[in-house]
Amino acid sequence: MESKDAIVKALELSGKPMKGGEIAEASGVDKKEVDKLIKKLVAEGKVDSPLRCYYALVK
C-alpha cells in the first residue's frame, strides 16, 4: 500500500480529525512523510484541517 493510501485509510477508519503524529502511528508511515503527504492531500482537496493541526477527510 502506498503511503498516501495508508494515510487516507487511517483517517477513514478513525472517523474523527487526527493530528499528524496520530496519523503516523495509525498508518505506520513516518511522521515527516505524513507531514509532507498531508500537504499534498490538502492541495488535492482530499483532506482538510477543521481545527489547527488536525486533519480529516473531505466528505
VOVO-653245 format. One record per residue: residue number from 1; x, y, z of N, C-alpha, C, O in turn; residue in three letters. Coordinates in nm, 4 decimals. Layout:
REM residues N
+------+----------+----------+----------+----------+----------+----------+----------+----------+----------+----------+----------+----------+-------+
! domi !      n.X !      n.Y !      n.Z !     ca.X !     ca.Y !     ca.Z !      c.X !      c.Y !      c.Z !      o.X !      o.Y !      o.Z ! volum !
+------+----------+----------+----------+----------+----------+----------+----------+----------+----------+----------+----------+----------+-------+
!  NUM !        X !        Y !        Z !        X !        Y !        Z !        X !        Y !        Z !        X !        Y !        Z !   Ala !
...
+------+----------+----------+----------+----------+----------+----------+----------+----------+----------+----------+----------+----------+-------+
This chain:
REM residues 59
+------+----------+----------+----------+----------+----------+----------+----------+----------+----------+----------+----------+----------+-------+
! domi !      n.X !      n.Y !      n.Z !     ca.X !     ca.Y !     ca.Z !      c.X !      c.Y !      c.Z !      o.X !      o.Y !      o.Z ! volum !
+------+----------+----------+----------+----------+----------+----------+----------+----------+----------+----------+----------+----------+-------+
!    1 !   0.0851 !  -0.1188 !   0.0000 !   0.0000 !   0.0000 !   0.0000 !   0.0888 !   0.1241 !   0.0000 !   0.1871 !   0.1329 !   0.0736 !   Met !
!    2 !   0.0519 !   0.2172 !  -0.0829 !   0.1248 !   0.3425 !  -0.0918 !   0.1028 !   0.4244 !   0.0361 !  -0.0025 !   0.4138 !   0.0991 !   Glu !
!    3 !   0.2002 !   0.5046 !   0.0738 !   0.1914 !   0.5850 !   0.1958 !   0.0678 !   0.6750 !   0.1965 !   0.0006 !   0.6877 !   0.2988 !   Ser !
!    4 !   0.0383 !   0.7371 !   0.0827 !  -0.0786 !   0.8241 !   0.0726 !  -0.2062 !   0.7460 !   0.1042 !  -0.2928 !   0.7932 !   0.1779 !   Lys !
!    5 !  -0.2161 !   0.6267 !   0.0473 !  -0.3334 !   0.5416 !   0.0707 !  -0.3443 !   0.5028 !   0.2170 !  -0.4542 !   0.4979 !   0.2723 !   Asp !
!    6 !  -0.2305 !   0.4750 !   0.2803 !  -0.2294 !   0.4373 !   0.4217 !  -0.2799 !   0.5528 !   0.5088 !  -0.3513 !   0.5308 !   0.6067 !   Ala !
!    7 !  -0.2429 !   0.6741 !   0.4729 !  -0.2872 !   0.7926 !   0.5469 !  -0.4378 !   0.8110 !   0.5313 !  -0.5084 !   0.8347 !   0.6293 !   Ile !
!    8 !  -0.4863 !   0.8002 !   0.4086 !  -0.6305 !   0.8148 !   0.3827 !  -0.7081 !   0.7073 !   0.4577 !  -0.8124 !   0.7354 !   0.5169 !   Val !
!    9 !  -0.6578 !   0.5844 !   0.4555 !  -0.7260 !   0.4739 !   0.5239 !  -0.7297 !   0.4984 !   0.6755 !  -0.8319 !   0.4737 !   0.7396 !   Lys !
!   10 !  -0.6192 !   0.5466 !   0.7324 !  -0.6140 !   0.5743 !   0.8762 !  -0.7166 !   0.6814 !   0.9138 !  -0.7847 !   0.6694 !   1.0156 !   Ala !
!   11 !  -0.7275 !   0.7856 !   0.8321 !  -0.8257 !   0.8916 !   0.8576 !  -0.9681 !   0.8384 !   0.8420 !  -1.0579 !   0.8740 !   0.9183 !   Leu !
!   12 !  -0.9866 !   0.7535 !   0.7427 !  -1.1185 !   0.6934 !   0.7173 !  -1.1629 !   0.6081 !   0.8362 !  -1.2763 !   0.6197 !   0.8828 !   Glu !
!   13 !  -1.0736 !   0.5234 !   0.8845 !  -1.1052 !   0.4336 !   0.9954 !  -1.1270 !   0.5101 !   1.1261 !  -1.2070 !   0.4694 !   1.2103 !   Leu !
!   14 !  -1.0559 !   0.6199 !   1.1417 !  -1.0668 !   0.6998 !   1.2636 !  -1.2054 !   0.7623 !   1.2766 !  -1.2673 !   0.7585 !   1.3830 !   Ser !
!   15 !  -1.2523 !   0.8194 !   1.1670 !  -1.3822 !   0.8845 !   1.1690 !  -1.3833 !   1.0180 !   1.2408 !  -1.4893 !   1.0782 !   1.2578 !   Gly !
!   16 !  -1.2671 !   1.0651 !   1.2830 !  -1.2576 !   1.1950 !   1.3502 !  -1.1270 !   1.2610 !   1.3094 !  -1.0357 !   1.1921 !   1.2640 !   Lys !
!   17 !  -1.1154 !   1.3925 !   1.3241 !  -0.9897 !   1.4602 !   1.2904 !  -0.8734 !   1.4071 !   1.3748 !  -0.8901 !   1.3760 !   1.4927 !   Pro !
!   18 !  -0.7574 !   1.3976 !   1.3136 !  -0.6387 !   1.3451 !   1.3821 !  -0.5206 !   1.4393 !   1.3631 !  -0.5131 !   1.5132 !   1.2650 !   Met !
!   19 !  -0.4286 !   1.4351 !   1.4588 !  -0.3028 !   1.5090 !   1.4481 !  -0.2055 !   1.4282 !   1.3624 !  -0.2239 !   1.3081 !   1.3426 !   Lys !
!   20 !  -0.1030 !   1.4945 !   1.3123 !  -0.0039 !   1.4277 !   1.2287 !   0.0601 !   1.3073 !   1.2961 !   0.0798 !   1.2037 !   1.2326 !   Gly !
!   21 !   0.0926 !   1.3203 !   1.4240 !   0.1546 !   1.2098 !   1.4981 !   0.0614 !   1.0906 !   1.5116 !   0.1047 !   0.9756 !   1.5044 !   Gly !
!   22 !  -0.0676 !   1.1189 !   1.5314 !  -0.1672 !   1.0116 !   1.5427 !  -0.1829 !   0.9405 !   1.4079 !  -0.1968 !   0.8183 !   1.4021 !   Glu !
!   23 !  -0.1805 !   1.0187 !   1.3002 !  -0.1909 !   0.9601 !   1.1664 !  -0.0700 !   0.8713 !   1.1397 !  -0.0838 !   0.7614 !   1.0860 !   Ile !
!   24 !   0.0485 !   0.9190 !   1.1772 !   0.1712 !   0.8415 !   1.1574 !   0.1631 !   0.7086 !   1.2320 !   0.1976 !   0.6038 !   1.1774 !   Ala !
!   25 !   0.1177 !   0.7133 !   1.3556 !   0.1069 !   0.5931 !   1.4374 !   0.0042 !   0.4954 !   1.3789 !   0.0296 !   0.3752 !   1.3710 !   Glu !
!   26 !  -0.1110 !   0.5478 !   1.3384 !  -0.2185 !   0.4631 !   1.2866 !  -0.1866 !   0.4048 !   1.1496 !  -0.2294 !   0.2939 !   1.1178 !   Ala !
!   27 !  -0.1115 !   0.4790 !   1.0680 !  -0.0843 !   0.4353 !   0.9311 !   0.0476 !   0.3595 !   0.9167 !   0.0683 !   0.2878 !   0.8187 !   Ser !
!   28 !   0.1365 !   0.3758 !   1.0150 !   0.2669 !   0.3113 !   1.0051 !   0.3634 !   0.3867 !   0.9149 !   0.4681 !   0.3338 !   0.8773 !   Gly !
!   29 !   0.3286 !   0.5102 !   0.8800 !   0.4129 !   0.5946 !   0.7944 !   0.4899 !   0.6909 !   0.8840 !   0.4354 !   0.7417 !   0.9820 !   Val !
!   30 !   0.6157 !   0.7162 !   0.8511 !   0.6997 !   0.8075 !   0.9288 !   0.6356 !   0.9463 !   0.9379 !   0.5773 !   0.9939 !   0.8405 !   Asp !
!   31 !   0.6458 !   1.0108 !   1.0533 !   0.5807 !   1.1402 !   1.0777 !   0.6225 !   1.2460 !   0.9754 !   0.5379 !   1.3222 !   0.9287 !   Lys !
!   32 !   0.7498 !   1.2522 !   0.9399 !   0.7955 !   1.3511 !   0.8414 !   0.7298 !   1.3261 !   0.7057 !   0.6935 !   1.4201 !   0.6350 !   Lys !
!   33 !   0.7154 !   1.2005 !   0.6709 !   0.6500 !   1.1633 !   0.5452 !   0.5014 !   1.1999 !   0.5515 !   0.4454 !   1.2485 !   0.4533 !   Glu !
!   34 !   0.4377 !   1.1766 !   0.6666 !   0.2965 !   1.2117 !   0.6852 !   0.2783 !   1.3622 !   0.6654 !   0.1876 !   1.4047 !   0.5940 !   Val !
!   35 !   0.3628 !   1.4415 !   0.7272 !   0.3522 !   1.5872 !   0.7155 !   0.3600 !   1.6315 !   0.5692 !   0.2841 !   1.7175 !   0.5247 !   Asp !
!   36 !   0.4537 !   1.5707 !   0.4957 !   0.4730 !   1.6043 !   0.3547 !   0.3508 !   1.5625 !   0.2712 !   0.3028 !   1.6392 !   0.1876 !   Lys !
!   37 !   0.3018 !   1.4415 !   0.2945 !   0.1894 !   1.3903 !   0.2163 !   0.0572 !   1.4574 !   0.2514 !  -0.0292 !   1.4736 !   0.1651 !   Leu !
!   38 !   0.0409 !   1.4966 !   0.3776 !  -0.0809 !   1.5677 !   0.4185 !  -0.0931 !   1.6977 !   0.3389 !  -0.2022 !   1.7332 !   0.2944 !   Ile !
!   39 !   0.0185 !   1.7685 !   0.3209 !   0.0164 !   1.8930 !   0.2432 !  -0.0305 !   1.8657 !   0.1003 !  -0.1077 !   1.9433 !   0.0440 !   Lys !
!   40 !   0.0163 !   1.7551 !   0.0419 !  -0.0256 !   1.7193 !  -0.0939 !  -0.1739 !   1.6839 !  -0.0968 !  -0.2455 !   1.7252 !  -0.1880 !   Lys !
!   41 !  -0.2205 !   1.6078 !   0.0023 !  -0.3615 !   1.5687 !   0.0075 !  -0.4531 !   1.6893 !   0.0278 !  -0.5636 !   1.6931 !  -0.0264 !   Leu !
!   42 !  -0.4078 !   1.7874 !   0.1054 !  -0.4847 !   1.9112 !   0.1247 !  -0.4921 !   1.9857 !  -0.0085 !  -0.5986 !   2.0341 !  -0.0469 !   Val !
!   43 !  -0.3788 !   1.9951 !  -0.0792 !  -0.3753 !   2.0641 !  -0.2084 !  -0.4664 !   1.9951 !  -0.3104 !  -0.5252 !   2.0614 !  -0.3958 !   Ala !
!   44 !  -0.4781 !   1.8628 !  -0.3015 !  -0.5640 !   1.7862 !  -0.3927 !  -0.7115 !   1.7951 !  -0.3522 !  -0.7993 !   1.7541 !  -0.4280 !   Glu !
!   45 !  -0.7381 !   1.8482 !  -0.2341 !  -0.8751 !   1.8622 !  -0.1886 !  -0.9328 !   1.7369 !  -0.1241 !  -1.0539 !   1.7282 !  -0.1036 !   Gly !
!   46 !  -0.8478 !   1.6399 !  -0.0919 !  -0.8946 !   1.5147 !  -0.0303 !  -0.8993 !   1.5236 !   0.1220 !  -0.9754 !   1.4520 !   0.1870 !   Lys !
!   47 !  -0.8172 !   1.6120 !   0.1778 !  -0.8072 !   1.6274 !   0.3235 !  -0.8179 !   1.7759 !   0.3554 !  -0.7702 !   1.8602 !   0.2795 !   Val !
!   48 !  -0.8806 !   1.8071 !   0.4680 !  -0.8826 !   1.9457 !   0.5133 !  -0.8439 !   1.9509 !   0.6611 !  -0.8231 !   1.8483 !   0.7258 !   Asp !
!   49 !  -0.8349 !   2.0732 !   0.7118 !  -0.7943 !   2.0925 !   0.8500 !  -0.9062 !   2.1667 !   0.9237 !  -0.9097 !   2.2897 !   0.9240 !   Ser !
!   50 !  -0.9986 !   2.0908 !   0.9867 !  -1.1105 !   2.1544 !   1.0567 !  -1.0674 !   2.2295 !   1.1830 !  -1.1321 !   2.3262 !   1.2233 !   Pro !
!   51 !  -0.9594 !   2.1854 !   1.2444 !  -0.9009 !   2.2509 !   1.3613 !  -0.7519 !   2.2638 !   1.3372 !  -0.6940 !   2.1856 !   1.2618 !   Leu !
!   52 !  -0.6901 !   2.3606 !   1.3999 !  -0.5464 !   2.3802 !   1.3832 !  -0.4705 !   2.2523 !   1.4200 !  -0.4887 !   2.1976 !   1.5288 !   Arg !
!   53 !  -0.3864 !   2.2059 !   1.3293 !  -0.3013 !   2.0868 !   1.3469 !  -0.3789 !   1.9552 !   1.3449 !  -0.3217 !   1.8507 !   1.3757 !   Cys !
!   54 !  -0.5060 !   1.9575 !   1.3100 !  -0.5847 !   1.8357 !   1.2960 !  -0.6265 !   1.8210 !   1.1498 !  -0.6490 !   1.9200 !   1.0802 !   Tyr !
!   55 !  -0.6365 !   1.6970 !   1.1049 !  -0.6709 !   1.6718 !   0.9661 !  -0.7827 !   1.5688 !   0.9572 !  -0.7913 !   1.4764 !   1.0380 !   Tyr !
!   56 !  -0.8687 !   1.5873 !   0.8560 !  -0.9804 !   1.4949 !   0.8357 !  -1.0065 !   1.4837 !   0.6852 !  -0.9712 !   1.5731 !   0.6083 !   Ala !
!   57 !  -1.0681 !   1.3739 !   0.6450 !  -1.1055 !   1.3563 !   0.5052 !  -1.2167 !   1.4526 !   0.4690 !  -1.3031 !   1.4834 !   0.5512 !   Leu !
!   58 !  -1.2138 !   1.5001 !   0.3451 !  -1.3201 !   1.5850 !   0.2943 !  -1.4353 !   1.4920 !   0.2578 !  -1.4153 !   1.3910 !   0.1903 !   Val !
!   59 !  -1.5553 !   1.5262 !   0.3023 !  -1.6710 !   1.4395 !   0.2762 !  -1.7503 !   1.4870 !   0.1580 !  -1.8508 !   1.4255 !   0.1224 !   Lys !
+------+----------+----------+----------+----------+----------+----------+----------+----------+----------+----------+----------+----------+-------+
